């Protein structure tokens, strides 16, 4: 390769003496074009991880706030005879409903945006439905684990201790 370049530069000087030889390799040019895509992908990965961490922290804070505000209600329900399962259902169903609603709204929009973005590539791929199902299942699992943990901690407390103090 270096010998060929030297030979081409020598030949080029004989043809148009005032012009300089400008050359590039096709693989370098293709790599340069896709460098932006690689940077965008890594940036999207970092921001997605940050968004997931912030949403999990927000969910945690919201559940802790709601449980602490309704701790007396949980105590009264236990005194009246509600089981641990009933108390868990009371809190989990309302959050799962909102997560499913947000998934139903976000999945078509994300599918549309991703398909539009993928149209610009030479080799196209199809985004499968199971990716969105897996993301929804992961979101519901994280929410359920968080909700069940804090609701269970509140529900196993002695109702007398919860109802005695303000």
DSSP file (Angstrom, degrees, kcal/mol; ACC not computed):
  #  RESIDUE AA STRUCTURE BP1 BP2  ACC     N-H-->O    O-->H-N    N-H-->O    O-->H-N    TCO  KAPPA ALPHA  PHI   PSI    X-CA   Y-CA   Z-CA
    1    1 A X     >        0   0    0      0, 0.0     4,-2.1     0, 0.0     5,-0.2   0.000 360.0 360.0 360.0 -47.9    0.0    0.0    0.0
    2    2 A X  H  >  +     0   0    0      1,-0.2     4,-2.1     2,-0.2     5,-0.2   0.896 360.0  51.0 -63.2 -36.7    2.7    2.6    0.8
    3    3 A X  H  > S+     0   0    0      1,-0.2     4,-2.2     2,-0.2    -1,-0.2   0.890 109.2  51.2 -65.8 -37.6    4.6    1.8   -2.4
    4    4 A X  H  > S+     0   0    0      2,-0.2     4,-2.5     1,-0.2    -1,-0.2   0.904 109.3  50.1 -65.7 -40.8    1.4    2.2   -4.4
    5    5 A X  H  X S+     0   0    0     -4,-2.1     4,-2.3     2,-0.2    -2,-0.2   0.904 110.3  49.5 -64.4 -41.3    0.7    5.6   -2.9
    6    6 A X  H  X S+     0   0    0     -4,-2.1     4,-2.0     2,-0.2    -2,-0.2   0.922 112.0  48.8 -63.2 -43.2    4.3    6.8   -3.6
    7    7 A X  H  X S+     0   0    0     -4,-2.2     4,-2.3     1,-0.2    -2,-0.2   0.900 111.2  50.0 -63.4 -41.5    4.0    5.7   -7.2
    8    8 A X  H  X S+     0   0    0     -4,-2.5     4,-2.4     1,-0.2    -1,-0.2   0.891 109.2  51.4 -65.3 -39.0    0.6    7.4   -7.6
    9    9 A X  H  X S+     0   0    0     -4,-2.3     4,-1.5     2,-0.2    -1,-0.2   0.891 110.8  48.7 -64.6 -39.1    1.9   10.7   -6.1
   10   10 A X  H  X S+     0   0    0     -4,-2.0     4,-0.7     2,-0.2    -2,-0.2   0.916 113.7  45.7 -66.5 -43.7    4.8   10.6   -8.6
   11   11 A X  H >X S+     0   0    0     -4,-2.3     4,-1.0     1,-0.2     3,-0.7   0.874 109.2  56.3 -66.4 -37.0    2.5    9.9  -11.6
   12   12 A X  H 3X S+     0   0    0     -4,-2.4     4,-1.0     1,-0.2     3,-0.4   0.847  99.0  60.3 -66.3 -33.5    0.1   12.6  -10.4
   13   13 A X  H 3< S+     0   0    0     -4,-1.5    -1,-0.2     1,-0.2    -2,-0.2   0.784 104.0  51.7 -64.8 -26.5    2.9   15.3  -10.5
   14   14 A X  H << S+     0   0    0     -4,-0.7     3,-0.3    -3,-0.7    -1,-0.2   0.791 109.1  49.0 -81.2 -27.3    3.4   14.6  -14.2
   15   15 A X  H  < S+     0   0    0     -4,-1.0     2,-0.7    -3,-0.4    -2,-0.2   0.990 128.7   6.8 -81.4 -71.9   -0.3   15.0  -15.2
   16   16 A X    ><  -     0   0    0     -4,-1.0     3,-0.9     1,-0.1    -1,-0.3  -0.879  69.4-170.1-109.4 101.5   -1.5   18.3  -13.6
   17   17 A X  T 3  S+     0   0    0     -2,-0.7    -1,-0.1    -3,-0.3    -2,-0.1   0.769  81.4  50.0 -65.1 -26.4    1.5   19.9  -12.0
   18   18 A X  T 3  S+     0   0    0      2,-0.1     2,-0.3     0, 0.0    -1,-0.2   0.681  96.7  80.7 -88.4 -15.7   -0.4   22.6  -10.1
   19   19 A X  S <  S-     0   0    0     -3,-0.9     2,-0.3    -7,-0.2    -3,-0.1  -0.646  72.7-134.2 -93.2 147.5   -3.0   20.3   -8.4
   20   20 A X        -     0   0    0     -2,-0.3     2,-0.6     1,-0.0    -2,-0.1  -0.746  25.1-108.8 -98.8 148.0   -2.3   18.3   -5.4
   21   21 A X        -     0   0    0     -2,-0.3     2,-0.5   -12,-0.1   -12,-0.0  -0.641  34.5-172.2 -78.4 118.7   -3.3   14.6   -5.1
   22   22 A X        +     0   0    0     -2,-0.6     2,-0.3     2,-0.0    -1,-0.0  -0.962  14.8 163.3-112.0 123.4   -6.2   14.2   -2.7
   23   23 A X        -     0   0    0     -2,-0.5     2,-0.3     2,-0.0    -2,-0.0  -0.933  14.6-179.4-137.4 159.6   -7.1   10.6   -1.8
   24   24 A X        -     0   0    0     -2,-0.3     2,-0.4     4,-0.0     3,-0.0  -0.976  28.5-115.2-152.2 160.6   -9.1    8.7    0.8
   25   25 A X     >  -     0   0    0     -2,-0.3     4,-1.9     1,-0.1     3,-0.2  -0.820  20.1-134.4-100.1 140.0   -9.9    5.1    1.5
   26   26 A X  H  > S+     0   0    0     -2,-0.4     4,-2.5     1,-0.2     5,-0.2   0.875 104.5  53.7 -62.9 -39.3  -13.5    4.0    1.3
   27   27 A X  H  > S+     0   0    0      1,-0.2     4,-2.3     2,-0.2    -1,-0.2   0.868 108.2  50.4 -67.5 -33.3  -13.4    2.1    4.6
   28   28 A X  H  > S+     0   0    0     -3,-0.2     4,-2.1     2,-0.2    -1,-0.2   0.895 110.9  49.5 -66.7 -39.5  -12.1    5.2    6.5
   29   29 A X  H  X S+     0   0    0     -4,-1.9     4,-1.9     2,-0.2    -2,-0.2   0.905 111.8  47.5 -66.4 -41.7  -14.9    7.3    4.9
   30   30 A X  H  X S+     0   0    0     -4,-2.5     4,-2.1     2,-0.2    -2,-0.2   0.910 111.6  50.8 -66.1 -41.7  -17.6    4.7    5.9
   31   31 A X  H  X S+     0   0    0     -4,-2.3     4,-0.8     1,-0.2    -2,-0.2   0.882 109.2  51.7 -62.4 -37.6  -16.2    4.5    9.5
   32   32 A X  H  X S+     0   0    0     -4,-2.1     4,-0.6     1,-0.2     3,-0.4   0.888 109.0  50.5 -65.5 -38.7  -16.3    8.3    9.7
   33   33 A X  H  < S+     0   0    0     -4,-1.9     3,-0.5     1,-0.2     4,-0.4   0.885 113.9  43.6 -67.0 -38.0  -19.9    8.4    8.6
   34   34 A X  H  X S+     0   0    0     -4,-2.1     4,-2.1     1,-0.2    -1,-0.2   0.515  91.6  84.3 -87.0  -4.1  -20.9    5.8   11.2
   35   35 A X  H  X S+     0   0    0     -4,-0.8     4,-2.4    -3,-0.4    -1,-0.2   0.880  89.1  53.0 -62.9 -37.8  -18.9    7.4   14.0
   36   36 A X  H  X S+     0   0    0     -4,-0.6     4,-2.6    -3,-0.5    -1,-0.2   0.894 108.1  50.5 -63.3 -40.7  -21.8    9.8   14.7
   37   37 A X  H  > S+     0   0    0     -4,-0.4     4,-2.4     2,-0.2    -2,-0.2   0.898 110.4  49.2 -65.5 -40.5  -24.2    6.8   15.0
   38   38 A X  H  X S+     0   0    0     -4,-2.1     4,-2.2     2,-0.2    -2,-0.2   0.914 112.7  47.3 -65.5 -42.8  -21.8    5.1   17.4
   39   39 A X  H  X S+     0   0    0     -4,-2.4     4,-2.3     2,-0.2    -2,-0.2   0.902 112.2  50.1 -64.7 -40.7  -21.5    8.2   19.5
   40   40 A X  H  X S+     0   0    0     -4,-2.6     4,-2.7     1,-0.2    -2,-0.2   0.899 109.9  51.6 -64.0 -40.2  -25.3    8.7   19.5
   41   41 A X  H  X S+     0   0    0     -4,-2.4     4,-2.0     2,-0.2    -2,-0.2   0.911 111.2  45.6 -63.9 -43.2  -25.8    5.1   20.6
   42   42 A X  H  X S+     0   0    0     -4,-2.2     4,-2.2     2,-0.2    -1,-0.2   0.889 113.6  50.0 -68.9 -36.8  -23.4    5.4   23.5
   43   43 A X  H  X S+     0   0    0     -4,-2.3     4,-2.4     2,-0.2     5,-0.2   0.913 110.6  49.7 -64.9 -42.5  -25.0    8.7   24.5
   44   44 A X  H  X S+     0   0    0     -4,-2.7     4,-2.2     1,-0.2    -2,-0.2   0.872 109.4  52.9 -63.5 -36.7  -28.5    7.2   24.3
   45   45 A X  H  X S+     0   0    0     -4,-2.0     4,-2.3     2,-0.2    -2,-0.2   0.939 110.0  46.9 -63.9 -46.8  -27.3    4.3   26.4
   46   46 A X  H  X S+     0   0    0     -4,-2.2     4,-2.3     1,-0.2    -2,-0.2   0.921 114.7  45.8 -62.4 -44.3  -26.0    6.6   29.2
   47   47 A X  H  X S+     0   0    0     -4,-2.4     4,-2.5     2,-0.2    -1,-0.2   0.840 110.9  53.7 -69.8 -31.7  -29.1    8.7   29.2
   48   48 A X  H  X S+     0   0    0     -4,-2.2     4,-2.4    -5,-0.2    -2,-0.2   0.916 109.7  47.5 -66.5 -42.3  -31.3    5.6   29.2
   49   49 A X  H  X S+     0   0    0     -4,-2.3     4,-2.4     2,-0.2    -2,-0.2   0.920 113.0  49.2 -63.4 -43.0  -29.5    4.3   32.2
   50   50 A X  H  X S+     0   0    0     -4,-2.3     4,-2.6     1,-0.2    -2,-0.2   0.906 111.0  49.9 -61.7 -42.1  -29.8    7.6   33.9
   51   51 A X  H  X S+     0   0    0     -4,-2.5     4,-2.5     2,-0.2    -2,-0.2   0.889 110.8  49.7 -65.0 -39.3  -33.5    7.8   33.1
   52   52 A X  H  X S+     0   0    0     -4,-2.4     4,-2.3     2,-0.2    -2,-0.2   0.912 111.8  47.9 -66.1 -41.3  -34.1    4.3   34.5
   53   53 A X  H  X S+     0   0    0     -4,-2.4     4,-2.4     2,-0.2    -2,-0.2   0.932 114.0  46.9 -64.3 -44.9  -32.2    5.1   37.7
   54   54 A X  H  X S+     0   0    0     -4,-2.6     4,-2.4     1,-0.2    -2,-0.2   0.886 112.5  49.5 -65.7 -38.2  -34.1    8.4   38.2
   55   55 A X  H  X S+     0   0    0     -4,-2.5     4,-2.5     2,-0.2    -1,-0.2   0.886 111.1  49.6 -69.2 -36.6  -37.5    6.7   37.5
   56   56 A X  H  X S+     0   0    0     -4,-2.3     4,-2.5     2,-0.2    -2,-0.2   0.907 112.4  47.5 -66.3 -40.8  -36.7    3.9   40.0
   57   57 A X  H  X S+     0   0    0     -4,-2.4     4,-2.6     2,-0.2    -2,-0.2   0.891 112.4  50.0 -66.0 -38.4  -35.8    6.5   42.6
   58   58 A X  H  X S+     0   0    0     -4,-2.4     4,-2.6     2,-0.2    -2,-0.2   0.910 111.5  48.0 -65.0 -42.1  -38.9    8.5   41.8
   59   59 A X  H  X S+     0   0    0     -4,-2.5     4,-2.6     2,-0.2     5,-0.2   0.914 112.0  50.3 -63.4 -42.9  -41.0    5.3   42.2
   60   60 A X  H  X S+     0   0    0     -4,-2.5     4,-2.5     2,-0.2    -2,-0.2   0.929 112.8  45.8 -60.7 -46.7  -39.3    4.5   45.4
   61   61 A X  H  X S+     0   0    0     -4,-2.6     4,-2.3     2,-0.2    -2,-0.2   0.903 113.3  49.6 -64.4 -41.6  -39.9    8.0   46.8
   62   62 A X  H  X S+     0   0    0     -4,-2.6     4,-2.6     2,-0.2    -2,-0.2   0.917 112.6  46.5 -65.5 -42.7  -43.5    8.0   45.7
   63   63 A X  H  X S+     0   0    0     -4,-2.6     4,-2.8     2,-0.2     5,-0.2   0.916 112.6  49.7 -67.1 -42.0  -44.3    4.6   47.2
   64   64 A X  H  X S+     0   0    0     -4,-2.5     4,-2.3    -5,-0.2    -1,-0.2   0.902 112.5  48.6 -62.3 -39.7  -42.6    5.5   50.5
   65   65 A X  H  X S+     0   0    0     -4,-2.3     4,-2.0    -5,-0.2    -2,-0.2   0.937 113.9  45.1 -65.0 -47.0  -44.5    8.8   50.6
   66   66 A X  H  X S+     0   0    0     -4,-2.6     4,-1.9     2,-0.2    -2,-0.2   0.909 113.9  49.3 -65.7 -42.4  -47.9    7.1   49.9
   67   67 A X  H  < S+     0   0    0     -4,-2.8    -1,-0.2     1,-0.2    -2,-0.2   0.925 111.9  48.5 -64.0 -43.6  -47.2    4.2   52.4
   68   68 A X  H >< S+     0   0    0     -4,-2.3     3,-0.6    -5,-0.2     4,-0.2   0.857 112.7  48.5 -65.9 -33.5  -46.2    6.7   55.1
   69   69 A X  H 3< S+     0   0    0     -4,-2.0     3,-0.3     1,-0.2    -1,-0.2   0.818 119.0  39.2 -73.0 -29.8  -49.3    8.8   54.5
   70   70 A X  T 3X S+     0   0    0     -4,-1.9     4,-2.1     1,-0.2    -1,-0.2   0.130  79.9 110.3-107.6  20.1  -51.6    5.7   54.5
   71   71 A X  H <> S+     0   0    0     -3,-0.6     4,-2.0     1,-0.2    -1,-0.2   0.871  80.4  50.1 -64.6 -36.4  -49.9    3.9   57.4
   72   72 A X  H  > S+     0   0    0     -3,-0.3     4,-2.7    -4,-0.2    -1,-0.2   0.882 108.1  53.5 -68.9 -36.7  -52.9    4.5   59.7
   73   73 A X  H  > S+     0   0    0      2,-0.2     4,-2.6     1,-0.2    -2,-0.2   0.909 108.2  50.1 -62.1 -40.7  -55.3    3.2   57.0
   74   74 A X  H  X S+     0   0    0     -4,-2.1     4,-2.1     2,-0.2    -2,-0.2   0.912 111.1  49.5 -63.4 -41.7  -53.2    0.0   56.7
   75   75 A X  H  X S+     0   0    0     -4,-2.0     4,-2.2     2,-0.2    -2,-0.2   0.913 111.5  47.8 -62.9 -43.3  -53.4   -0.4   60.5
   76   76 A X  H  X S+     0   0    0     -4,-2.7     4,-2.5     1,-0.2    -2,-0.2   0.909 110.4  52.1 -64.7 -41.9  -57.2    0.2   60.5
   77   77 A X  H  X>S+     0   0    0     -4,-2.6     5,-3.2     1,-0.2     4,-1.2   0.891 109.8  49.4 -61.5 -38.6  -57.6   -2.4   57.7
   78   78 A X  H  <5S+     0   0    0     -4,-2.1    -1,-0.2     3,-0.2    -2,-0.2   0.903 110.9  49.4 -67.0 -39.7  -55.6   -4.9   59.7
   79   79 A X  H  <5S+     0   0    0     -4,-2.2    -2,-0.2     1,-0.2    -1,-0.2   0.898 109.6  51.8 -64.8 -39.5  -57.7   -4.3   62.8
   80   80 A X  H  <5S-     0   0    0     -4,-2.5    -1,-0.2    -5,-0.2    -2,-0.2   0.747 130.3 -94.2 -71.0 -22.7  -60.9   -4.7   60.8
   81   81 A X  T  <5 +     0   0    0     -4,-1.2    -3,-0.2     1,-0.2     2,-0.2   0.567  67.2 154.5 124.5  11.6  -59.6   -8.0   59.4
   82   82 A X      < -     0   0    0     -5,-3.2    -1,-0.2    -6,-0.2     2,-0.1  -0.464  37.5-130.7 -70.9 140.6  -57.9   -7.4   56.1
   83   83 A X     >  -     0   0    0     -2,-0.2     4,-2.0     1,-0.1     5,-0.2  -0.371  23.0-106.4 -84.9 169.4  -55.3   -9.9   55.2
   84   84 A X  H  > S+     0   0    0      1,-0.2     4,-2.5     2,-0.2     5,-0.2   0.877 121.5  55.0 -62.5 -37.4  -51.8   -9.1   54.0
   85   85 A X  H  > S+     0   0    0      2,-0.2     4,-2.6     1,-0.2    -1,-0.2   0.890 106.3  50.6 -62.8 -40.4  -52.8  -10.1   50.5
   86   86 A X  H  > S+     0   0    0      2,-0.2     4,-2.0     1,-0.2    -1,-0.2   0.904 111.6  47.7 -64.5 -40.9  -55.7   -7.7   50.5
   87   87 A X  H  X S+     0   0    0     -4,-2.0     4,-1.4     2,-0.2    -2,-0.2   0.909 112.4  49.0 -67.5 -41.3  -53.4   -4.9   51.6
   88   88 A X  H  X S+     0   0    0     -4,-2.5     4,-2.8     1,-0.2     5,-0.3   0.913 110.7  50.7 -63.7 -42.1  -50.8   -5.7   49.0
   89   89 A X  H  X S+     0   0    0     -4,-2.6     4,-2.0     1,-0.2     5,-0.3   0.884 104.2  59.4 -61.7 -38.1  -53.5   -5.9   46.3
   90   90 A X  H  X S+     0   0    0     -4,-2.0     4,-0.5     1,-0.2    -1,-0.2   0.894 116.3  31.7 -57.6 -41.7  -54.8   -2.5   47.3
   91   91 A X  H  X S+     0   0    0     -4,-1.4     4,-1.0    -3,-0.2    -2,-0.2   0.844 118.3  51.1 -88.6 -34.8  -51.5   -0.8   46.7
   92   92 A X  H  X S+     0   0    0     -4,-2.8     4,-2.6     1,-0.2     5,-0.3   0.885 102.4  58.1 -74.4 -37.2  -50.1   -2.9   43.8
   93   93 A X  H  X S+     0   0    0     -4,-2.0     4,-2.1    -5,-0.3    -1,-0.2   0.882 103.1  52.5 -63.7 -37.9  -53.1   -2.7   41.4
   94   94 A X  H  X S+     0   0    0     -4,-0.5     4,-1.2    -5,-0.3    -1,-0.2   0.875 114.4  42.2 -68.1 -34.2  -53.2    1.1   41.2
   95   95 A X  H  X S+     0   0    0     -4,-1.0     4,-2.2    -3,-0.2    -2,-0.2   0.885 112.6  51.9 -78.8 -38.6  -49.5    1.3   40.3
   96   96 A X  H  X S+     0   0    0     -4,-2.6     4,-2.6     1,-0.2     5,-0.2   0.883 106.7  55.9 -63.7 -36.9  -49.6   -1.6   37.8
   97   97 A X  H  X S+     0   0    0     -4,-2.1     4,-2.1    -5,-0.3    -1,-0.2   0.919 109.6  45.1 -60.0 -44.4  -52.5    0.0   36.1
   98   98 A X  H  X S+     0   0    0     -4,-1.2     4,-2.3     2,-0.2    -2,-0.2   0.855 111.8  51.9 -70.3 -34.8  -50.6    3.2   35.5
   99   99 A X  H  X S+     0   0    0     -4,-2.2     4,-2.2     2,-0.2    -2,-0.2   0.919 111.1  47.2 -67.7 -42.3  -47.5    1.3   34.3
  100  100 A X  H  X S+     0   0    0     -4,-2.6     4,-2.4     2,-0.2    -2,-0.2   0.902 111.5  51.9 -63.9 -40.1  -49.6   -0.6   31.8
  101  101 A X  H  X S+     0   0    0     -4,-2.1     4,-1.7    -5,-0.2    -2,-0.2   0.921 110.9  47.0 -61.7 -44.2  -51.2    2.6   30.7
  102  102 A X  H  X S+     0   0    0     -4,-2.3     4,-2.8     1,-0.2     5,-0.2   0.867 111.2  52.1 -67.4 -34.8  -47.9    4.3   30.1
  103  103 A X  H  X S+     0   0    0     -4,-2.2     4,-2.5     2,-0.2     5,-0.2   0.901 107.6  51.8 -66.0 -40.3  -46.6    1.2   28.3
  104  104 A X  H  X S+     0   0    0     -4,-2.4     4,-0.6     1,-0.2    -1,-0.2   0.862 116.1  41.6 -64.6 -35.0  -49.6    1.3   26.0
  105  105 A X  H  X S+     0   0    0     -4,-1.7     4,-0.8    -5,-0.2    -2,-0.2   0.892 119.9  41.3 -77.0 -40.3  -48.9    4.9   25.2
  106  106 A X  H  X S+     0   0    0     -4,-2.8     4,-2.8     1,-0.2     5,-0.2   0.830 101.9  66.3 -82.1 -32.9  -45.1    4.8   24.9
  107  107 A X  H  X S+     0   0    0     -4,-2.5     4,-2.5    -5,-0.2     5,-0.2   0.918 103.1  44.3 -62.1 -47.4  -44.6    1.5   22.9
  108  108 A X  H  X S+     0   0    0     -4,-0.6     4,-2.3    -5,-0.2    -1,-0.2   0.907 115.3  49.2 -64.0 -38.0  -46.3    2.7   19.7
  109  109 A X  H  X S+     0   0    0     -4,-0.8     4,-2.4     2,-0.2    -2,-0.2   0.926 113.4  46.1 -65.2 -43.4  -44.5    6.0   19.8
  110  110 A X  H  X S+     0   0    0     -4,-2.8     4,-2.5     2,-0.2     5,-0.2   0.890 111.9  51.8 -65.9 -39.0  -41.1    4.3   20.5
  111  111 A X  H  X S+     0   0    0     -4,-2.5     4,-2.2    -5,-0.2    -2,-0.2   0.910 111.2  47.6 -63.0 -42.4  -41.8    1.8   17.7
  112  112 A X  H  X S+     0   0    0     -4,-2.3     4,-2.2     2,-0.2    -2,-0.2   0.935 114.0  46.0 -64.2 -47.3  -42.5    4.6   15.2
  113  113 A X  H  X S+     0   0    0     -4,-2.4     4,-2.2     1,-0.2    -2,-0.2   0.909 113.6  48.9 -64.5 -42.5  -39.4    6.6   16.2
  114  114 A X  H  X S+     0   0    0     -4,-2.5     4,-2.5     2,-0.2    -1,-0.2   0.902 110.8  50.0 -66.0 -40.6  -37.1    3.6   16.1
  115  115 A X  H  X S+     0   0    0     -4,-2.2     4,-1.0    -5,-0.2    -1,-0.2   0.899 111.0  49.5 -65.3 -38.8  -38.4    2.5   12.7
  116  116 A X  H  < S+     0   0    0     -4,-2.2     4,-0.4     1,-0.2     3,-0.3   0.895 113.0  47.4 -64.5 -39.4  -37.9    6.0   11.3
  117  117 A X  H >< S+     0   0    0     -4,-2.2     3,-1.1     1,-0.2    -2,-0.2   0.894 110.3  51.5 -68.6 -39.8  -34.4    6.1   12.6
  118  118 A X  H >< S+     0   0    0     -4,-2.5     3,-1.3     1,-0.2    -1,-0.2   0.663  92.8  75.1 -74.3 -15.5  -33.6    2.6   11.3
  119  119 A X  T 3< S+     0   0    0     -4,-1.0    -1,-0.2    -3,-0.3    -2,-0.2   0.742  86.2  64.9 -65.7 -21.6  -34.8    3.6    7.8
  120  120 A X  T <  S+     0   0    0     -3,-1.1     2,-0.3    -4,-0.4    -1,-0.2   0.493  86.1  90.4 -82.0  -2.8  -31.6    5.6    7.3
  121  121 A X  S <  S-     0   0    0     -3,-1.3     3,-0.1     1,-0.1    -3,-0.0  -0.650  75.0-133.7 -97.7 152.2  -29.3    2.6    7.5
  122  122 A X  S    S+     0   0    0     -2,-0.3     2,-0.7     1,-0.2    -1,-0.1   0.918 100.7  47.2 -67.5 -44.2  -28.1    0.5    4.5
  123  123 A X  S    S-     0   0    0     -3,-0.0    -1,-0.2     2,-0.0     2,-0.2  -0.886  85.9-157.1-102.9 112.4  -28.9   -2.8    6.3
  124  124 A X        -     0   0    0     -2,-0.7     2,-0.3    -3,-0.1    -5,-0.1  -0.541  10.9-171.7 -92.3 153.1  -32.3   -2.6    7.9
  125  125 A X        -     0   0    0     -2,-0.2     2,-0.4    -7,-0.1    -7,-0.1  -0.915  20.6-122.2-135.0 163.6  -33.7   -4.6   10.8
  126  126 A X        -     0   0    0     -2,-0.3     2,-0.6    -8,-0.0   -11,-0.0  -0.893  18.1-131.1-110.5 137.1  -37.1   -4.9   12.3
  127  127 A X        -     0   0    0     -2,-0.4     2,-0.1   -16,-0.1   -12,-0.0  -0.771  29.0-137.6 -86.6 125.8  -37.8   -4.1   15.9
  128  128 A X    >>  -     0   0    0     -2,-0.6     3,-0.9     1,-0.1     4,-0.6  -0.439  12.1-124.8 -84.9 157.1  -39.8   -7.0   17.4
  129  129 A X  H >> S+     0   0    0      1,-0.2     4,-1.9     2,-0.2     3,-0.5   0.778 104.7  70.1 -68.4 -27.9  -42.8   -6.7   19.7
  130  130 A X  H 3> S+     0   0    0      1,-0.2     4,-2.5     2,-0.2    -1,-0.2   0.738  88.4  64.0 -68.4 -20.7  -41.1   -8.8   22.4
  131  131 A X  H <> S+     0   0    0     -3,-0.9     4,-2.1     2,-0.2    -1,-0.2   0.923 106.8  42.5 -65.8 -42.8  -38.6   -6.1   23.1
  132  132 A X  H <X S+     0   0    0     -4,-0.6     4,-2.5    -3,-0.5    -2,-0.2   0.870 113.5  52.3 -71.0 -36.2  -41.5   -3.8   24.3
  133  133 A X  H  X S+     0   0    0     -4,-1.9     4,-2.6     2,-0.2    -2,-0.2   0.910 110.6  48.2 -63.8 -41.4  -43.1   -6.7   26.2
  134  134 A X  H  X S+     0   0    0     -4,-2.5     4,-2.4     2,-0.2    -2,-0.2   0.904 111.4  49.8 -65.5 -41.5  -39.8   -7.4   27.9
  135  135 A X  H  X S+     0   0    0     -4,-2.1     4,-2.4     2,-0.2    -2,-0.2   0.912 112.9  47.2 -63.6 -42.1  -39.4   -3.7   28.8
  136  136 A X  H  X S+     0   0    0     -4,-2.5     4,-2.7     2,-0.2     5,-0.2   0.904 111.7  50.2 -65.3 -41.4  -42.9   -3.6   30.2
  137  137 A X  H  X S+     0   0    0     -4,-2.6     4,-2.3     2,-0.2    -2,-0.2   0.891 111.3  49.2 -63.4 -39.7  -42.4   -6.8   32.2
  138  138 A X  H  X S+     0   0    0     -4,-2.4     4,-2.5     2,-0.2    -2,-0.2   0.913 111.8  48.4 -65.4 -43.0  -39.1   -5.4   33.6
  139  139 A X  H  X S+     0   0    0     -4,-2.4     4,-2.3     1,-0.2    -2,-0.2   0.922 113.5  46.5 -63.9 -43.9  -40.9   -2.1   34.6
  140  140 A X  H  X S+     0   0    0     -4,-2.7     4,-2.8     2,-0.2    -1,-0.2   0.889 112.0  51.9 -65.9 -38.3  -43.8   -4.0   36.2
  141  141 A X  H  X S+     0   0    0     -4,-2.3     4,-2.6    -5,-0.2     5,-0.2   0.931 110.5  46.9 -64.1 -45.8  -41.4   -6.3   38.0
  142  142 A X  H  X S+     0   0    0     -4,-2.5     4,-2.1     1,-0.2    -2,-0.2   0.924 115.1  46.9 -61.5 -43.8  -39.3   -3.4   39.4
  143  143 A X  H  X S+     0   0    0     -4,-2.3     4,-3.0    -5,-0.2     5,-0.2   0.920 112.8  49.0 -65.3 -43.1  -42.5   -1.6   40.5
  144  144 A X  H  X S+     0   0    0     -4,-2.8     4,-3.0     2,-0.2     5,-0.3   0.915 110.5  50.0 -64.7 -42.1  -44.0   -4.7   42.1
  145  145 A X  H  X S+     0   0    0     -4,-2.6     4,-2.0    -5,-0.2    -1,-0.2   0.931 115.1  44.3 -61.0 -44.0  -40.8   -5.6   44.0
  146  146 A X  H  X S+     0   0    0     -4,-2.1     4,-2.1    -5,-0.2     5,-0.3   0.935 116.9  44.7 -66.6 -46.5  -40.7   -2.0   45.4
  147  147 A X  H  X S+     0   0    0     -4,-3.0     4,-2.7     1,-0.2     5,-0.3   0.937 114.8  47.5 -64.5 -47.9  -44.4   -1.8   46.2
  148  148 A X  H  X S+     0   0    0     -4,-3.0     4,-2.5    -5,-0.2     5,-0.2   0.896 110.9  52.3 -63.1 -40.2  -44.6   -5.2   47.8
  149  149 A X  H  X S+     0   0    0     -4,-2.0     4,-2.1    -5,-0.3    -1,-0.2   0.957 115.9  37.3 -62.2 -50.6  -41.5   -4.6   49.9
  150  150 A X  H  X S+     0   0    0     -4,-2.1     4,-1.8     2,-0.2    -2,-0.2   0.859 118.0  50.0 -74.3 -33.8  -42.6   -1.3   51.4
  151  151 A X  H  X S+     0   0    0     -4,-2.7     4,-2.6    -5,-0.3    -1,-0.2   0.914 111.4  49.6 -67.7 -41.4  -46.2   -2.4   51.7
  152  152 A X  H  X S+     0   0    0     -4,-2.5     4,-1.8    -5,-0.3    -2,-0.2   0.915 109.4  51.6 -62.0 -43.3  -45.2   -5.6   53.4
  153  153 A X  H  < S+     0   0    0     -4,-2.1     4,-0.3    -5,-0.2    -1,-0.2   0.885 114.9  43.1 -61.2 -38.0  -43.0   -3.7   55.8
  154  154 A X  H >< S+     0   0    0     -4,-1.8     3,-0.7     1,-0.2    -2,-0.2   0.855 112.9  52.6 -74.9 -34.1  -45.9   -1.4   56.7
  155  155 A X  H 3< S+     0   0    0     -4,-2.6    -2,-0.2     1,-0.2    -1,-0.2   0.758 102.8  56.5 -76.9 -24.1  -48.4   -4.2   56.9
  156  156 A X  T 3< S+     0   0    0     -4,-1.8    -1,-0.2    -5,-0.2    -2,-0.2   0.544  84.1 106.4 -86.0  -4.3  -46.4   -6.3   59.4
  157  157 A X  S <  S-     0   0    0     -3,-0.7     2,-0.4    -4,-0.3    -3,-0.0  -0.375  87.7 -95.7 -69.2 153.2  -46.2   -3.5   61.9
  158  158 A X     >  -     0   0    0      1,-0.2     4,-1.7    -2,-0.1     3,-0.5  -0.562  28.2-141.6 -69.0 124.3  -48.3   -3.8   65.0
  159  159 A X  H  > S+     0   0    0     -2,-0.4     4,-2.5     1,-0.2     5,-0.2   0.814  99.4  60.0 -60.7 -29.1  -51.6   -1.8   64.3
  160  160 A X  H  > S+     0   0    0      1,-0.2     4,-1.5     2,-0.2    -1,-0.2   0.920 105.5  47.0 -64.5 -42.2  -51.6   -0.6   67.9
  161  161 A X  H  > S+     0   0    0     -3,-0.5     4,-1.0     1,-0.2    -1,-0.2   0.869 114.4  47.7 -66.7 -36.1  -48.2    1.1   67.5
  162  162 A X  H  < S+     0   0    0     -4,-1.7    -2,-0.2     1,-0.2    -1,-0.2   0.897 116.4  41.8 -72.0 -40.4  -49.3    2.7   64.2
  163  163 A X  H  < S+     0   0    0     -4,-2.5    -1,-0.2     1,-0.2    -2,-0.2   0.695 105.6  64.5 -83.1 -18.7  -52.6    4.0   65.5
  164  164 A X  H  < S+     0   0    0     -4,-1.5     2,-0.2    -5,-0.2    -1,-0.2   0.904  98.4  54.6 -72.1 -41.6  -51.4    5.2   68.9
  165  165 A X     <        0   0    0     -4,-1.0     0, 0.0    -5,-0.1     0, 0.0  -0.605 360.0 360.0 -99.5 153.9  -49.0    7.9   67.6
  166  166 A X              0   0    0     -2,-0.2    -1,-0.1     0, 0.0    -4,-0.0   0.458 360.0 360.0 -80.6 360.0  -49.7   10.8   65.3
